[in-house]
Amino acid sequence: MVHRGHITLWLDETTLSQWYYQGPRSAGGLFLYSEQCIQAALSLKAVFRLAFRQTQGLIQSILDVMKMELQVPSYTQPLRRPGNELHAVELTANAISDADMAEPLVAADPIARLGGEGAYGQVKVYDELETRGIEPVIPPRSNAVIWTDEAEDVLIHPRNKALMQIECVGSAEWKRQVGYHRRSKAETGMFRWKATFGDRLSTRLLANQQAEARVKASCLN
């Protein structure tokens, strides 16, 4: 029982060896700390749900225990340096729809199938998936109708195929056959997110919120 309260926390050697910024210098861009350093700071902040000042203190205490003589980023530094961008993590304003984000999400990493809710069932999404050779697993809306061409002929299209299959076996059985419920893993991931970090972001500006979301996603991985 005593060991359950024991915490061992350190920074890895790769981060420590690249603590300071070593990239090209530009006018007005006098960075002191590296992306790895800022990423580590933001990760500690997210996992322990700390304010920026508390994060600075935690990093200082870790470096003291490790007997590392490194400068600690000011609590204002992570706000200006959001860290490296991670793949397939996008946070947008409310005005941006799910379908609008399909293209940048599938462009992030090569995938064979896309499972998405009915909001993704738009022409632009299907066109993007076809261009990239990605199989769509998108349930048509309850009021969906067969798509036809200008001559009123039925189009050979994944959405029409899904509609015809649903008409034969029903929506629930179609979802089972095509493996649609695998997308529930994404919902499980969001549950883990909220259980670990809470259901609110700590920053206010969209750019900072996007950086915060990417860091927290990295921590979950």
N, CA, C and O of each residue as an XYZ file, in Angstrom:
884
protein
N       0.826     -1.203      0.000
C       0.000      0.000      0.000
C       0.865      1.259      0.000
O       0.517      2.263     -0.622
N       2.000      1.193      0.708
C       2.873      2.353      0.772
C       3.406      2.714     -0.611
O       3.504      3.890     -0.959
N       3.753      1.683     -1.402
C       4.351      1.933     -2.710
C       3.373      2.578     -3.685
O       3.797      3.178     -4.673
N       2.064      2.463     -3.425
C       1.092      3.092     -4.312
C       1.203      4.610     -4.306
O       0.824      5.273     -5.272
N       1.720      5.151     -3.221
C       1.887      6.597     -3.135
C       3.259      7.078     -3.576
O       3.550      8.273     -3.522
N       4.117      6.136     -4.018
C       5.469      6.491     -4.436
C       5.470      6.889     -5.911
O       4.954      6.147     -6.748
N       6.033      8.030     -6.235
C       6.077      8.526     -7.611
C       7.531      8.686     -8.052
O       8.336      9.321     -7.371
N       7.846      8.101     -9.198
C       9.149      8.300     -9.826
C       8.916      9.038    -11.131
O       8.222      8.540    -12.018
N       9.488     10.208    -11.248
C       9.239     11.059    -12.414
C      10.558     11.634    -12.888
O      11.330     12.178    -12.098
N      10.814     11.512    -14.195
C      12.035     12.066    -14.746
C      11.808     12.483    -16.194
O      10.780     12.170    -16.795
N      12.785     13.192    -16.738
C      12.771     13.594    -18.144
C      13.772     12.726    -18.895
O      14.877     12.497    -18.404
N      13.405     12.241    -20.071
C      14.281     11.311    -20.783
C      15.509     12.020    -21.330
O      15.526     13.239    -21.500
N      16.535     11.223    -21.602
C      17.825     11.765    -22.016
C      17.741     12.517    -23.345
O      18.443     13.507    -23.548
N      16.875     12.041    -24.252
C      16.747     12.710    -25.553
C      16.257     14.140    -25.379
O      16.772     15.063    -26.009
N      15.254     14.316    -24.515
C      14.733     15.661    -24.264
C      15.782     16.541    -23.600
O      15.943     17.705    -23.968
N      16.494     15.990    -22.624
C      17.498     16.769    -21.908
C      18.651     17.173    -22.822
O      19.182     18.277    -22.708
N      19.035     16.273    -23.728
C      20.168     16.569    -24.619
C      19.805     17.602    -25.683
O      20.683     18.219    -26.286
N      18.504     17.784    -25.908
C      18.035     18.758    -26.900
C      17.194     19.839    -26.224
O      16.222     20.323    -26.804
N      17.555     20.210    -25.030
C      16.775     21.135    -24.206
C      16.685     22.527    -24.821
O      15.643     23.181    -24.760
N      17.786     22.967    -25.411
C      17.833     24.328    -25.957
C      17.657     24.315    -27.479
O      18.024     23.353    -28.152
N      17.098     25.384    -27.995
C      16.840     25.517    -29.429
C      18.151     25.584    -30.195
O      19.039     26.367    -29.856
N      18.267     24.750    -31.240
C      19.494     24.714    -32.033
C      19.237     24.938    -33.515
O      20.125     24.706    -34.335
N      18.047     25.380    -33.872
C      17.702     25.578    -35.271
C      18.181     26.902    -35.802
O      18.916     27.618    -35.121
N      17.771     27.244    -37.025
C      18.194     28.517    -37.641
C      17.610     29.710    -36.903
O      16.509     29.650    -36.356
N      18.361     30.777    -36.900
C      17.930     32.016    -36.245
C      17.349     32.971    -37.280
O      17.825     33.046    -38.413
N      16.323     33.692    -36.875
C      15.734     34.690    -37.764
C      15.424     35.934    -36.952
O      15.332     35.879    -35.726
N      15.266     37.052    -37.640
C      14.977     38.316    -36.957
C      13.698     38.212    -36.156
O      12.652     37.847    -36.694
N      13.772     38.527    -34.882
C      12.605     38.477    -34.019
C      12.265     37.096    -33.518
O      11.308     36.937    -32.760
N      13.030     36.078    -33.924
C      12.729     34.707    -33.514
C      13.797     34.143    -32.604
O      14.380     33.103    -32.909
N      14.062     34.795    -31.509
C      15.119     34.388    -30.590
C      14.599     33.349    -29.606
O      14.361     33.656    -28.438
N      14.424     32.123    -30.079
C      13.964     31.053    -29.213
C      15.127     30.530    -28.377
O      16.237     30.380    -28.887
N      14.884     30.256    -27.115
C      15.905     29.690    -26.239
C      15.718     28.189    -26.082
O      16.691     27.436    -26.044
N      14.462     27.758    -25.992
C      14.179     26.353    -25.709
C      13.706     25.613    -26.963
O      13.080     26.196    -27.848
N      14.017     24.325    -27.016
C      13.677     23.511    -28.187
C      12.212     23.097    -28.150
O      11.527     23.251    -27.139
N      11.749     22.564    -29.287
C      10.386     22.034    -29.357
C      10.216     20.876    -28.383
O       9.160     20.733    -27.766
N      11.263     20.036    -28.240
C      11.185     18.896    -27.312
C      10.996     19.372    -25.875
O      10.240     18.776    -25.108
N      11.681     20.439    -25.523
C      11.559     20.999    -24.169
C      10.144     21.510    -23.921
O       9.545     21.205    -22.889
N       9.606     22.288    -24.864
C       8.272     22.850    -24.700
C       7.216     21.751    -24.717
O       6.233     21.822    -23.979
N       7.416     20.732    -25.559
C       6.482     19.612    -25.606
C       6.439     18.894    -24.259
O       5.365     18.523    -23.788
N       7.607     18.698    -23.637
C       7.662     18.043    -22.331
C       6.934     18.872    -21.277
O       6.212     18.332    -20.440
N       7.132     20.202    -21.327
C       6.479     21.083    -20.359
C       4.961     21.023    -20.496
O       4.243     20.937    -19.499
N       4.475     21.069    -21.743
C       3.030     21.041    -21.965
C       2.440     19.675    -21.611
O       1.296     19.590    -21.162
N       3.212     18.611    -21.810
C       2.732     17.273    -21.451
C       2.571     17.141    -19.944
O       1.571     16.600    -19.472
N       3.542     17.627    -19.192
C       3.441     17.593    -17.727
C       2.260     18.429    -17.250
O       1.539     18.035    -16.334
N       2.071     19.578    -17.873
C       0.940     20.438    -17.510
C      -0.382     19.724    -17.726
O      -1.275     19.793    -16.882
N      -0.511     19.027    -18.875
C      -1.764     18.350    -19.204
C      -2.035     17.168    -18.279
O      -3.142     17.020    -17.763
N      -1.033     16.333    -18.072
C      -1.224     15.106    -17.280
C      -1.565     15.424    -15.829
O      -2.438     14.782    -15.244
N      -0.886     16.409    -15.245
C      -1.102     16.735    -13.834
C      -2.092     17.886    -13.628
O      -2.328     18.323    -12.502
N      -2.670     18.371    -14.745
C      -3.672     19.451    -14.682
C      -3.162     20.655    -13.893
O      -3.789     21.106    -12.935
N      -2.028     21.151    -14.317
C      -1.377     22.255    -13.616
C      -1.566     23.567    -14.355
O      -1.805     23.583    -15.563
N      -1.459     24.656    -13.630
C      -1.358     25.971    -14.258
C       0.071     26.129    -14.770
O       0.947     25.345    -14.405
N       0.319     27.142    -15.619
C       1.651     27.298    -16.191
C       2.702     27.583    -15.119
O       3.819     27.074    -15.205
N       2.364     28.383    -14.120
C       3.332     28.666    -13.059
C       3.675     27.397    -12.293
O       4.837     27.172    -11.954
N       2.668     26.560    -12.016
C       2.908     25.309    -11.311
C       3.749     24.359    -12.154
O       4.573     23.614    -11.624
N       3.543     24.386    -13.455
C       4.331     23.550    -14.356
C       5.798     23.938    -14.306
O       6.675     23.076    -14.276
N       6.061     25.232    -14.296
C       7.439     25.710    -14.197
C       8.083     25.200    -12.913
O       9.235     24.765    -12.925
N       7.348     25.250    -11.809
C       7.883     24.767    -10.543
C       8.143     23.271    -10.551
O       9.142     22.812     -9.997
N       7.242     22.496    -11.181
C       7.414     21.044    -11.244
C       8.663     20.688    -12.050
O       9.439     19.823    -11.644
N       8.858     21.353    -13.190
C      10.036     21.066    -14.012
C      11.314     21.401    -13.242
O      12.296     20.660    -13.302
N      11.293     22.512    -12.527
C      12.469     22.888    -11.737
C      12.788     21.832    -10.691
O      13.954     21.494    -10.483
N      11.753     21.306    -10.028
C      11.982     20.297     -8.998
C      12.512     18.995     -9.608
O      13.359     18.334     -9.008
N      12.018     18.621    -10.802
C      12.508     17.405    -11.469
C      13.981     17.567    -11.836
O      14.782     16.657    -11.624
N      14.334     18.723    -12.385
C      15.727     18.960    -12.752
C      16.627     18.981    -11.522
O      17.768     18.522    -11.578
N      16.121     19.509    -10.414
C      16.907     19.526     -9.181
C      17.183     18.105     -8.700
O      18.306     17.781     -8.315
N      16.145     17.254     -8.724
C      16.313     15.862     -8.286
C      17.291     15.126     -9.200
O      18.086     14.306     -8.741
N      17.224     15.426    -10.492
C      18.110     14.775    -11.462
C      19.492     15.421    -11.502
O      20.378     14.964    -12.224
N      19.670     16.486    -10.722
C      20.938     17.218    -10.667
C      21.365     17.704    -12.055
O      22.528     17.598    -12.442
N      20.397     18.235    -12.779
C      20.651     18.781    -14.115
C      20.656     20.303    -14.031
O      19.697     20.903    -13.546
N      21.715     20.916    -14.492
C      21.833     22.370    -14.453
C      21.336     22.954    -15.776
O      22.121     23.368    -16.629
N      20.029     22.974    -15.917
C      19.395     23.518    -17.104
C      18.424     24.621    -16.694
O      17.804     24.558    -15.632
N      18.305     25.619    -17.540
C      17.331     26.662    -17.271
C      15.918     26.118    -17.491
O      15.704     25.250    -18.337
N      14.973     26.629    -16.733
C      13.577     26.196    -16.835
C      12.790     27.241    -17.626
O      12.908     28.435    -17.350
N      11.995     26.813    -18.600
C      11.190     27.782    -19.357
C      10.267     28.581    -18.441
O       9.677     28.036    -17.509
N      10.152     29.853    -18.714
C       9.203     30.683    -17.976
C       7.785     30.184    -18.218
O       7.505     29.587    -19.257
N       6.899     30.423    -17.273
C       5.517     29.972    -17.428
C       4.814     30.609    -18.620
O       3.760     30.134    -19.044
N       5.389     31.684    -19.167
C       4.803     32.304    -20.359
C       5.304     31.664    -21.654
O       4.698     31.855    -22.709
N       6.388     30.918    -21.587
C       7.002     30.380    -22.797
C       6.117     29.369    -23.536
O       6.008     29.471    -24.758
N       5.475     28.391    -22.863
C       4.673     27.418    -23.605
C       3.529     28.028    -24.396
O       3.094     27.449    -25.391
N       3.033     29.189    -23.973
C       1.952     29.833    -24.712
C       2.423     30.295    -26.090
O       1.648     30.323    -27.046
N       3.694     30.653    -26.177
C       4.205     31.152    -27.454
C       4.741     30.035    -28.331
O       4.852     30.204    -29.545
N       5.075     28.895    -27.734
C       5.653     27.801    -28.493
C       4.796     26.555    -28.313
O       5.030     25.797    -27.372
N       3.826     26.315    -29.165
C       2.893     25.220    -28.962
C       3.471     23.842    -29.183
O       2.819     22.863    -28.820
N       4.664     23.702    -29.761
C       5.241     22.381    -29.939
C       4.922     21.781    -31.294
O       4.231     22.401    -32.103
N       5.421     20.571    -31.550
C       5.237     19.920    -32.843
C       3.798     19.516    -33.072
O       3.065     19.203    -32.134
N       3.407     19.528    -34.334
C       2.055     19.134    -34.697
C       1.967     17.627    -34.820
O       2.851     16.996    -35.400
N       0.906     17.043    -34.277
C       0.696     15.602    -34.338
C      -0.292     15.286    -35.439
O      -1.103     16.134    -35.812
N      -0.233     14.074    -35.964
C      -1.094     13.677    -37.067
C      -2.517     13.405    -36.597
O      -2.744     12.937    -35.481
N      -3.460     13.707    -37.469
C      -4.874     13.339    -37.311
C      -5.491     13.877    -36.029
O      -6.339     13.215    -35.430
N      -5.084     15.057    -35.602
C      -5.702     15.719    -34.457
C      -6.079     17.117    -34.916
O      -5.209     17.922    -35.249
N      -7.358     17.404    -34.934
C      -7.810     18.710    -35.399
C      -8.871     19.264    -34.452
O      -9.837     18.580    -34.115
N      -8.679     20.494    -34.037
C      -9.656     21.202    -33.217
C     -10.063     22.450    -33.985
O      -9.206     23.235    -34.391
N     -11.364     22.639    -34.189
C     -11.831     23.745    -35.013
C     -12.875     24.574    -34.278
O     -13.371     24.187    -33.220
N     -13.194     25.711    -34.857
C     -14.293     26.529    -34.351
C     -15.619     25.855    -34.693
O     -15.673     24.971    -35.548
N     -16.681     26.279    -34.022
C     -17.988     25.653    -34.210
C     -18.513     25.787    -35.635
O     -19.328     24.977    -36.076
N     -18.050     26.808    -36.355
C     -18.553     27.037    -37.708
C     -18.038     26.006    -38.711
O     -18.582     25.897    -39.811
N     -17.007     25.253    -38.355
C     -16.429     24.245    -39.244
C     -17.136     22.919    -39.017
O     -17.204     22.435    -37.887
N     -17.667     22.327    -40.088
C     -18.406     21.067    -39.962
C     -17.468     19.866    -39.989
O     -16.298     19.983    -40.352
N     -18.003     18.702    -39.595
C     -17.219     17.468    -39.647
C     -16.762     17.185    -41.071
O     -15.609     16.816    -41.297
N     -17.670     17.359    -42.032
C     -17.340     17.075    -43.424
C     -16.221     17.977    -43.937
O     -15.417     17.556    -44.768
N     -16.167     19.210    -43.448
C     -15.117     20.136    -43.872
C     -13.728     19.644    -43.468
O     -12.737     19.965    -44.124
N     -13.659     18.864    -42.385
C     -12.373     18.422    -41.864
C     -11.958     17.058    -42.381
O     -10.890     16.561    -42.021
N     -12.780     16.445    -43.217
C     -12.450     15.105    -43.715
C     -11.143     15.121    -44.509
O     -10.286     14.258    -44.319
N     -10.995     16.103    -45.396
C      -9.808     16.143    -46.258
C      -8.507     16.267    -45.463
O      -7.598     15.469    -45.694
N      -8.364     17.233    -44.530
C      -7.093     17.313    -43.794
C      -6.844     16.107    -42.896
O      -5.690     15.748    -42.661
N      -7.897     15.477    -42.393
C      -7.708     14.320    -41.522
C      -7.198     13.101    -42.296
O      -6.269     12.428    -41.851
N      -7.800     12.820    -43.445
C      -7.352     11.657    -44.219
C      -6.011     11.924    -44.885
O      -5.305     10.985    -45.252
N      -5.654     13.194    -45.044
C      -4.364     13.528    -45.645
C      -3.221     13.338    -44.660
O      -2.064     13.241    -45.069
N      -3.526     13.285    -43.365
C      -2.488     13.206    -42.346
C      -1.739     11.878    -42.380
O      -0.515     11.856    -42.250
N      -2.455     10.778    -42.551
C      -1.852      9.454    -42.559
C      -2.588      8.571    -43.552
O      -3.799      8.722    -43.718
N      -1.891      7.648    -44.220
C      -2.572      6.744    -45.156
C      -3.475      5.762    -44.411
O      -3.032      5.109    -43.466
N      -4.723      5.656    -44.825
C      -5.671      4.717    -44.231
C      -6.417      4.001    -45.345
O      -6.489      4.489    -46.473
N      -6.975      2.831    -45.016
C      -7.709      2.044    -46.009
C      -9.206      2.262    -45.915
O      -9.908      2.161    -46.921
N      -9.715      2.563    -44.705
C     -11.153      2.735    -44.512
C     -11.396      3.943    -43.619
O     -10.579      4.281    -42.762
N     -12.537      4.582    -43.841
C     -12.964      5.678    -42.972
C     -14.349      5.362    -42.441
O     -15.305      5.256    -43.210
N     -14.459      5.214    -41.141
C     -15.755      5.040    -40.506
C     -16.201      6.344    -39.889
O     -15.541      6.869    -38.992
N     -17.313      6.870    -40.360
C     -17.789      8.149    -39.844
C     -19.289      8.174    -39.760
O     -19.969      7.414    -40.450
N     -19.821      9.054    -38.907
C     -21.263      9.159    -38.756
C     -21.890      9.815    -39.981
O     -21.186     10.197    -40.916
N     -23.207      9.942    -39.973
C     -23.934     10.444    -41.136
C     -23.523     11.819    -41.602
O     -23.702     12.149    -42.774
N     -22.970     12.640    -40.704
C     -22.557     13.993    -41.092
C     -21.468     13.979    -42.160
O     -21.278     14.972    -42.862
N     -20.753     12.865    -42.288
C     -19.699     12.758    -43.300
C     -20.254     12.315    -44.654
O     -19.507     12.258    -45.630
N     -21.532     12.004    -44.729
C     -22.117     11.494    -45.959
C     -22.418     12.576    -46.974
O     -23.564     12.722    -47.400
N     -21.422     13.328    -47.366
C     -21.577     14.392    -48.350
C     -20.719     14.100    -49.574
O     -19.738     13.360    -49.504
N     -21.113     14.699    -50.700
C     -20.432     14.433    -51.966
C     -18.941     14.726    -51.853
O     -18.120     13.938    -52.322
N     -18.582     15.848    -51.238
C     -17.170     16.221    -51.170
C     -16.353     15.223    -50.366
O     -15.171     15.020    -50.643
N     -16.976     14.598    -49.372
C     -16.260     13.598    -48.583
C     -16.051     12.331    -49.412
O     -14.947     11.790    -49.462
N     -17.118     11.863    -50.061
C     -16.995     10.671    -50.899
C     -15.969     10.896    -52.015
O     -15.184     10.000    -52.324
N     -15.973     12.073    -52.612
C     -15.028     12.367    -53.693
C     -13.588     12.320    -53.182
O     -12.699     11.784    -53.843
N     -13.375     12.888    -51.997
C     -12.026     12.889    -51.420
C     -11.567     11.465    -51.118
O     -10.416     11.113    -51.377
N     -12.462     10.649    -50.574
C     -12.112      9.266    -50.254
C     -11.823      8.468    -51.520
O     -10.895      7.660    -51.552
N     -12.619      8.696    -52.563
C     -12.389      7.983    -53.824
C     -11.040      8.365    -54.420
O     -10.322      7.507    -54.932
N     -10.693      9.644    -54.355
C      -9.407     10.108    -54.878
C      -8.244      9.411    -54.186
O      -7.229      9.103    -54.811
N      -8.402      9.168    -52.896
C      -7.316      8.569    -52.115
C      -7.439      7.040    -52.003
O      -6.619      6.399    -51.346
N      -8.445      6.470    -52.633
C      -8.604      5.023    -52.575
C      -9.005      4.515    -51.201
O      -8.599      3.426    -50.796
N      -9.798      5.297    -50.482
C     -10.227      4.938    -49.127
C     -11.662      4.449    -49.162
O     -12.526      5.097    -49.754
N     -11.923      3.308    -48.532
C     -13.275      2.755    -48.494
C     -14.126      3.515    -47.476
O     -13.742      3.587    -46.309
N     -15.265      4.083    -47.873
C     -16.126      4.785    -46.913
C     -17.047      3.808    -46.177
O     -17.658      2.931    -46.789
N     -17.134      3.975    -44.871
C     -18.095      3.218    -44.060
C     -18.939      4.263    -43.335
O     -18.723      4.558    -42.160
N     -19.897      4.808    -44.062
C     -20.699      5.934    -43.586
C     -22.172      5.579    -43.721
O     -22.636      5.366    -44.841
N     -22.927      5.507    -42.629
C     -24.346      5.180    -42.730
C     -25.151      6.340    -43.308
O     -25.057      7.454    -42.792
N     -25.933      6.121    -44.353
C     -26.774      7.196    -44.891
C     -27.806      7.638    -43.844
O     -28.201      6.854    -42.980
N     -28.222      8.868    -43.931
C     -29.236      9.367    -43.009
C     -30.559      8.643    -43.234
O     -30.772      8.031    -44.281
N     -31.444      8.718    -42.245
C     -32.708      7.977    -42.302
C     -33.597      8.415    -43.467
O     -34.409      7.633    -43.961
N     -33.441      9.671    -43.904
C     -34.263     10.175    -45.008
C     -33.501     10.201    -46.341
O     -33.911     10.887    -47.277
N     -32.401      9.458    -46.423
C     -31.567      9.468    -47.627
C     -32.286      8.792    -48.791
O     -33.061      7.855    -48.601
N     -32.014      9.285    -49.996
C     -32.572      8.708    -51.219
C     -31.418      8.323    -52.137
O     -30.293      8.796    -51.977
N     -31.719      7.453    -53.106
C     -30.719      7.004    -54.052
C     -30.234      8.171    -54.911
O     -31.039      8.971    -55.387
N     -28.930      8.266    -55.107
C     -28.374      9.293    -55.967
C     -28.430      8.826    -57.429
O     -28.129      7.674    -57.743
N     -28.818      9.745    -58.301
C     -28.888      9.441    -59.729
C     -28.123     10.486    -60.519
O     -27.791     11.558    -60.013
N     -27.850     10.150    -61.775
C     -27.172     11.113    -62.640
C     -28.197     11.984    -63.350
O     -29.386     11.909    -63.037
N     -27.762     12.814    -64.304
C     -28.661     13.736    -64.995
C     -29.721     13.015    -65.810
O     -30.784     13.572    -66.085
N     -29.433     11.766    -66.200
C     -30.398     10.979    -66.971
C     -31.302     10.151    -66.061
O     -32.056      9.299    -66.529
N     -31.218     10.413    -64.744
C     -32.018      9.696    -63.748
C     -31.638      8.222    -63.623
O     -32.409      7.415    -63.104
N     -30.447      7.883    -64.103
C     -29.947      6.520    -63.905
C     -29.264      6.429    -62.549
O     -28.609      7.373    -62.107
N     -29.422      5.289    -61.897
C     -28.825      5.096    -60.577
C     -27.301      5.072    -60.692
O     -26.738      4.328    -61.495
N     -26.649      5.893    -59.880
C     -25.190      5.956    -59.895
C     -24.598      4.729    -59.205
O     -25.150      4.230    -58.224
N     -23.470      4.251    -59.729
C     -22.700      3.225    -59.019
C     -21.842      3.950    -57.994
O     -20.793      4.509    -58.314
N     -22.311      3.927    -56.769
C     -21.705      4.757    -55.735
C     -21.775      4.035    -54.390
O     -22.764      3.352    -54.123
N     -20.755      4.163    -53.531
C     -20.759      3.487    -52.228
C     -21.983      3.822    -51.379
O     -22.490      2.973    -50.646
N     -22.452      5.064    -51.484
C     -23.624      5.456    -50.687
C     -24.864      4.712    -51.165
O     -25.652      4.230    -50.351
N     -25.043      4.614    -52.494
C     -26.182      3.868    -53.030
C     -26.105      2.396    -52.651
O     -27.117      1.776    -52.323
N     -24.906      1.846    -52.699
C     -24.711      0.443    -52.313
C     -25.125      0.232    -50.862
O     -25.782     -0.757    -50.536
N     -24.739      1.163    -49.994
C     -25.103      1.058    -48.578
C     -26.617      1.146    -48.399
O     -27.196      0.391    -47.617
N     -27.258      2.064    -49.119
C     -28.712      2.210    -49.023
C     -29.434      0.926    -49.447
O     -30.400      0.511    -48.806
N     -28.970      0.316    -50.508
C     -29.602     -0.911    -50.989
C     -29.405     -2.058    -50.009
O     -30.315     -2.858    -49.791
N     -28.237     -2.136    -49.428
C     -27.975     -3.188    -48.449
C     -28.830     -2.990    -47.198
O     -29.354     -3.950    -46.634
N     -28.962     -1.737    -46.774
C     -29.775     -1.441    -45.589
C     -31.240     -1.779    -45.844
O     -31.939     -2.261    -44.953
N     -31.696     -1.524    -47.061
C     -33.075     -1.851    -47.414
C     -33.324     -3.359    -47.322
O     -34.426     -3.798    -46.994
N     -32.290     -4.138    -47.613
C     -32.432     -5.604    -47.594
C     -32.298     -6.187    -46.185
O     -33.081     -7.057    -45.804
N     -31.318     -5.722    -45.410
C     -31.016     -6.377    -44.131
C     -31.301     -5.497    -42.919
O     -31.288     -5.991    -41.791
N     -31.556     -4.213    -43.124
C     -31.780     -3.303    -42.007
C     -30.490     -2.611    -41.588
O     -29.387     -3.094    -41.847
N     -30.659     -1.470    -40.933
C     -29.511     -0.646    -40.567
C     -28.583     -1.343    -39.575
O     -27.364     -1.312    -39.743
N     -29.148     -1.968    -38.546
C     -28.325     -2.596    -37.514
C     -27.471     -3.718    -38.097
O     -26.286     -3.828    -37.783
N     -28.072     -4.547    -38.944
C     -27.328     -5.656    -39.525
C     -26.279     -5.144    -40.508
O     -25.184     -5.702    -40.583
N     -26.596     -4.092    -41.263
C     -25.611     -3.508    -42.174
C     -24.391     -3.020    -41.415
O     -23.256     -3.256    -41.829
N     -24.626     -2.340    -40.305
C     -23.519     -1.829    -39.498
C     -22.651     -2.968    -38.980
O     -21.428     -2.851    -38.906
N     -23.310     -4.084    -38.618
C     -22.543     -5.228    -38.127
C     -21.713     -5.832    -39.256
O     -20.547     -6.173    -39.058
N     -22.303     -5.962    -40.421
C     -21.614     -6.598    -41.541
C     -20.403     -5.798    -42.012
O     -19.370     -6.377    -42.350
N     -20.523     -4.493    -42.036
C     -19.421     -3.659    -42.556
C     -18.434     -3.255    -41.471
O     -17.443     -2.585    -41.760
N     -18.685     -3.650    -40.229
C     -17.764     -3.301    -39.146
C     -17.832     -1.861    -38.721
O     -16.843     -1.285    -38.266
N     -19.029     -1.268    -38.873
C     -19.172      0.156    -38.551
C     -18.893      0.444    -37.081
O     -18.412      1.525    -36.742
N     -19.188     -0.507    -36.212
C     -19.076     -0.242    -34.770
C     -17.625     -0.163    -34.291
O     -17.374      0.108    -33.116
N     -16.674     -0.399    -35.191
C     -15.275     -0.196    -34.807
C     -15.011      1.259    -34.452
O     -14.076      1.569    -33.714
N     -15.850      2.154    -34.988
C     -15.653      3.571    -34.683
C     -15.927      3.880    -33.213
O     -15.586      4.957    -32.725
N     -16.550      2.915    -32.501
C     -16.786      3.126    -31.069
C     -15.470      3.252    -30.305
O     -15.429      3.787    -29.197
N     -14.386      2.745    -30.921
C     -13.081      2.909    -30.285
C     -12.710      4.379    -30.178
O     -12.045      4.793    -29.228
N     -13.143      5.163    -31.156
C     -12.883      6.607    -31.094
C     -13.652      7.234    -29.931
O     -13.140      8.113    -29.237
N     -14.893      6.770    -29.727
C     -15.680      7.274    -28.607
C     -15.046      6.871    -27.275
O     -15.065      7.635    -26.310
N     -14.481      5.650    -27.238
C     -13.764      5.218    -26.033
C     -12.556      6.108    -25.792
O     -12.228      6.440    -24.653
N     -11.898      6.489    -26.887
C     -10.760      7.387    -26.758
C     -11.154      8.733    -26.175
O     -10.420      9.292    -25.360
N     -12.303      9.262    -26.582
C     -12.772     10.530    -26.027
C     -13.162     10.390    -24.561
O     -12.997     11.324    -23.776
N     -13.686      9.207    -24.190
C     -13.987      8.968    -22.770
C     -12.698      8.987    -21.952
O     -12.651      9.578    -20.873
N     -11.645      8.332    -22.473
C     -10.349      8.348    -21.790
C      -9.840      9.778    -21.661
O      -9.306     10.172    -20.624
N     -10.017     10.553    -22.741
C      -9.577     11.953    -22.739
C     -10.233     12.712    -21.590
O      -9.554     13.363    -20.796
N     -11.567     12.621    -21.511
C     -12.289     13.384    -20.498
C     -11.987     12.878    -19.093
O     -11.905     13.666    -18.151
N     -11.820     11.559    -18.949
C     -11.505     10.996    -17.641
C     -10.114     11.432    -17.176
O      -9.887     11.602    -15.979
N      -9.193     11.612    -18.109
C      -7.815     11.969    -17.767
C      -7.634     13.468    -17.602
O      -7.005     13.923    -16.647
N      -8.195     14.248    -18.548
C      -7.924     15.683    -18.575
C      -9.123     16.559    -18.235
O      -8.975     17.776    -18.123
N     -10.312     15.971    -18.067
C     -11.514     16.769    -17.887
C     -12.129     17.105    -19.238
O     -11.542     16.830    -20.284
N     -13.319     17.702    -19.208
C     -14.042     17.967    -20.463
C     -13.905     19.402    -20.942
O     -14.673     19.835    -21.800
N     -12.951     20.147    -20.412
C     -12.741     21.527    -20.849
C     -11.262     21.755    -21.154
O     -10.391     21.096    -20.587
N     -10.995     22.692    -22.050
C      -9.634     23.118    -22.339
C      -9.282     24.303    -21.446
O     -10.146     25.109    -21.099
N      -8.019     24.402    -21.081
C      -7.616     25.452    -20.143
C      -7.272     26.765    -20.827
O      -7.229     27.809    -20.176
N      -7.025     26.726    -22.142
C      -6.667     27.944    -22.875
C      -7.883     28.518    -23.582
O      -8.885     27.825    -23.762
N      -7.800     29.782    -23.983
C      -8.954     30.485    -24.565
C      -8.836     30.707    -26.065
O      -9.811     30.524    -26.793
N      -7.661     31.097    -26.536
C      -7.493     31.360    -27.956
C      -7.484     30.042    -28.732
O      -6.953     29.041    -28.253
N      -8.076     30.044    -29.940
C      -8.199     28.822    -30.727
C      -6.845     28.198    -31.019
O      -6.694     26.981    -30.916
N      -5.852     29.016    -31.385
C      -4.525     28.472    -31.705
C      -3.923     27.753    -30.512
O      -3.319     26.692    -30.669
N      -4.079     28.320    -29.315
C      -3.562     27.688    -28.109
C      -4.366     26.439    -27.752
O      -3.807     25.460    -27.260
N      -5.675     26.471    -27.999
C      -6.505     25.298    -27.758
C      -6.107     24.150    -28.681
O      -6.101     22.991    -28.267
N      -5.775     24.474    -29.934
C      -5.337     23.446    -30.875
C      -4.036     22.804    -30.409
O      -3.878     21.585    -30.479
N      -3.100     23.635    -29.931
C      -1.852     23.104    -29.411
C      -2.101     22.240    -28.183
O      -1.499     21.175    -28.041
N      -2.981     22.688    -27.297
C      -3.317     21.923    -26.097
C      -3.932     20.566    -26.446
O      -3.614     19.551    -25.826
N      -4.814     20.563    -27.445
C      -5.443     19.306    -27.855
C      -4.416     18.327    -28.402
O      -4.480     17.134    -28.106
N      -3.473     18.815    -29.195
C      -2.447     17.945    -29.762
C      -1.552     17.353    -28.663
O      -1.202     16.174    -28.702
N      -1.198     18.176    -27.701
C      -0.348     17.695    -26.603
C      -1.077     16.614    -25.802
O      -0.481     15.593    -25.458
N      -2.349     16.828    -25.507
C      -3.098     15.855    -24.726
C      -3.293     14.557    -25.507
O      -3.269     13.469    -24.930
N      -3.485     14.676    -26.807
C      -3.595     13.470    -27.631
C      -2.295     12.685    -27.592
O      -2.307     11.456    -27.527
N      -1.166     13.399    -27.631
C       0.137     12.752    -27.549
C       0.317     12.036    -26.219
O       0.875     10.940    -26.165
N      -0.157     12.657    -25.152
C      -0.052     12.036    -23.826
C      -0.873     10.744    -23.755
O      -0.428      9.763    -23.158
N      -2.043     10.737    -24.347
C      -2.885      9.527    -24.354
C      -2.219      8.399    -25.130
O      -2.339      7.230    -24.763
N      -1.516      8.753    -26.205
C      -0.821      7.733    -26.988
C       0.302      7.104    -26.184
O       1.000      6.221    -26.683
